[in-house]
């Protein structure tokens, strides 16, 4: 069996396993009932399409919901996910990409959340920290990153994201730092008050 076929089958199996875990934890995958019954969760998990090798996957929240978080499935030890963030280009979507590998985005969407938006921070190089700052009238509820890892001739890297979280130094900001010498950008997910 060809390598890509094995990777696609592995990705599908993992996607099904993640979906089963999410449902078992009480988080329905998109397609579940739109109106929560009393006492039911207001969140829905949306699974994006699996990417082609080095491609991008988007998980788009359905109408009537707001993006409140996200994540990914994919990448490999030597070809990690280099984008894992709320999308500034597609409001209400989570985006993920793995250079030289496959990835699938997941979005956590809330039916009762106030409006959310993604804010891109300044792109930095080297070991500098990128900060994505929410506007003063919005609260930081999450974030993510985009970076350009350095790869060798075998499409492998030892670069990593060394920081990815809320900033202790800047209130309302998401901070990201990479071990790579490439460009890194932080993304903040902000919610209206």
ZATIDREN-886623 format. One line per field, with one value per residue (C-alpha): x negated, y negated, z. Coordinates in pm, 1 decimal, decimal comma. Example, Ala and Ser with C-alpha at 12.3 -4.5 7.8 and 13.67 -1.06 7.14 Angstrom:
residues 2
u = (-1230,0	-1367,0)
v = (450,0	106,0)
w = (780,0	714,0)
This chain:
residues 193
u = (0,0	-132,0	-241,6	29,7	303,2	182,4	173,9	525,1	658,9	480,3	624,6	977,5	943,1	813,1	1091,1	1352,6	1184,3	1169,6	1534,3	1631,8	1437,9	1596,9	1946,2	1866,9	1761,7	2097,2	1981,2	2186,1	2026,1	2179,9	2504,4	2648,3	2966,0	2944,3	3145,0	3015,1	3270,4	3275,0	2953,2	2781,2	2454,6	2465,2	2141,9	2097,4	1773,4	1718,6	1465,7	1297,3	1200,1	865,3	599,7	388,3	17,3	-101,3	257,0	487,0	794,8	1072,8	1347,7	1628,4	1883,7	2242,7	2475,3	2614,2	2297,6	1973,5	1620,8	1495,9	1201,2	1039,7	758,8	617,4	544,6	240,6	-118,6	-406,3	-700,5	-937,9	-667,1	-453,5	-148,0	-268,6	72,3	326,1	537,3	867,0	883,1	856,0	945,8	1256,0	1460,2	1595,2	1342,6	1045,1	752,9	471,3	188,7	-109,7	-392,8	-493,4	-214,9	165,2	393,2	758,6	902,2	1167,6	1377,3	1560,8	1873,3	2118,1	2485,0	2510,1	2175,6	2148,7	1977,9	1613,3	1337,5	976,5	696,6	354,7	46,9	-274,4	-483,4	-823,6	-1139,8	-1401,2	-1332,1	-1108,6	-757,1	-452,9	-158,8	198,1	389,3	766,6	931,6	1017,1	1389,2	1333,5	1211,0	939,4	1085,1	817,1	566,1	314,9	20,8	-121,7	-493,7	-740,1	-948,6	-1285,7	-1303,3	-1600,3	-1626,0	-1427,1	-1129,0	-1206,2	-1238,5	-1343,3	-1176,9	-891,8	-647,8	-796,2	-516,2	-149,7	89,3	230,8	-36,1	-129,0	-298,8	-16,3	343,3	582,0	304,9	211,8	-164,2	-353,0	-723,3	-894,9	-1235,8	-1263,2	-1437,5	-1136,8	-839,6	-586,2	-248,4	-16,0	362,1	603,8	965,6	1160,5	1522,3	1744,0	1839,5)
v = (0,0	-343,5	-581,1	-839,8	-573,5	-452,9	-810,7	-884,2	-561,1	-644,3	-997,5	-862,1	-613,9	-888,8	-1122,3	-861,2	-794,0	-1165,7	-1203,8	-913,7	-1064,7	-1407,2	-1258,4	-1040,8	-1357,0	-1513,8	-1736,9	-1657,7	-1672,6	-1917,1	-1780,8	-1724,5	-1896,8	-2276,8	-2370,4	-2237,3	-2082,3	-2204,9	-2099,3	-2006,3	-2156,6	-2467,5	-2368,4	-2182,2	-2036,3	-2080,8	-1862,7	-2010,0	-1811,1	-1633,0	-1822,0	-1699,6	-1673,9	-2028,7	-2150,0	-2352,7	-2235,2	-2467,2	-2380,4	-2637,0	-2701,0	-2674,5	-2974,3	-3071,9	-2973,9	-3147,3	-3006,4	-2966,8	-2731,2	-2477,2	-2236,2	-1980,0	-1620,2	-1543,2	-1629,4	-1396,5	-1410,2	-1541,7	-1738,1	-1906,6	-2125,4	-2476,8	-2649,7	-2598,6	-2909,8	-3091,0	-3210,1	-3584,8	-3532,2	-3316,2	-3447,3	-3166,5	-2907,7	-2728,3	-2662,5	-2409,3	-2308,7	-2074,7	-2128,9	-1791,3	-1613,7	-1591,4	-1771,6	-1813,7	-2118,4	-2105,5	-2402,1	-2437,1	-2643,3	-2785,0	-2857,3	-3112,6	-3295,7	-3664,4	-3742,1	-3637,8	-3745,3	-3656,4	-3911,2	-3856,0	-3969,4	-4106,8	-3858,9	-3810,6	-3618,4	-3431,9	-3380,9	-3690,6	-3657,9	-3745,1	-3896,9	-3915,3	-4175,9	-4176,4	-4519,7	-4687,0	-4609,4	-4233,5	-3946,9	-3700,2	-3347,6	-3158,7	-3171,9	-2994,7	-3032,5	-3021,2	-2959,9	-2861,5	-2574,3	-2512,1	-2173,5	-1969,5	-1791,7	-1497,2	-1722,4	-1689,3	-1953,5	-1972,2	-2314,2	-2345,8	-2596,7	-2676,2	-2904,1	-2918,3	-3066,7	-3372,2	-3629,4	-3685,9	-4013,4	-4163,7	-4141,1	-4033,3	-3909,4	-3567,7	-3498,1	-3261,5	-3178,9	-2934,4	-2770,9	-2822,0	-3113,6	-3156,6	-3385,7	-3332,0	-3501,2	-3479,0	-3482,7	-3582,5	-3470,4	-3759,7	-3773,4	-4080,1	-4172,2)
w = (0,0	-93,5	188,5	115,2	116,5	457,6	589,9	461,8	616,5	945,2	935,6	875,6	1162,3	1391,5	1275,8	1362,6	1695,8	1780,9	1678,3	1904,1	2195,4	2141,6	2133,7	2438,6	2622,8	2543,2	2255,3	1944,0	1601,0	1353,9	1223,1	1567,1	1682,0	1640,9	1949,5	2281,3	2513,4	2869,8	3040,2	2711,5	2596,8	2379,4	2205,0	1879,7	1742,8	1370,3	1188,8	882,0	577,4	597,3	404,8	120,9	202,6	291,9	245,1	466,9	656,3	777,5	1026,1	982,2	1256,5	1130,3	1111,0	1449,8	1639,0	1733,5	1723,6	2082,2	2030,4	1806,4	1747,0	1507,9	1432,7	1222,7	1162,4	1232,3	1475,1	1206,2	1017,5	1285,2	1239,1	1157,2	1160,9	1439,6	1491,9	1456,1	1094,9	1039,2	670,6	733,0	1027,7	1245,1	1123,3	1276,1	1040,0	1051,3	818,5	837,3	589,4	436,6	626,5	660,3	904,0	999,6	1179,2	1451,2	1563,8	1893,4	1827,0	2081,5	2015,4	2297,0	2278,7	2208,5	1874,0	1839,0	1601,7	1526,1	1555,2	1396,6	1585,3	1445,7	1246,2	1411,5	1323,7	1524,1	1892,8	1929,5	2076,2	1864,9	2054,6	1924,1	2127,2	2166,5	2143,7	2476,8	2439,5	2391,6	2608,3	2509,3	2500,9	2307,2	2028,3	1813,5	1576,6	1228,9	1176,5	906,7	1035,9	874,8	699,5	579,6	244,5	383,5	475,5	846,0	1115,5	1478,3	1519,3	1767,8	1909,3	2250,8	2375,9	2275,8	2530,3	2702,1	2781,6	3144,3	3044,0	2833,5	2951,7	2675,1	2444,8	2303,6	2289,4	2058,6	2029,2	1796,0	1804,6	1428,8	1265,1	1034,8	1067,9	1348,7	1397,9	1699,0	1658,5	1936,2	1955,1	2109,1	2232,5	2266,1	2622,3)
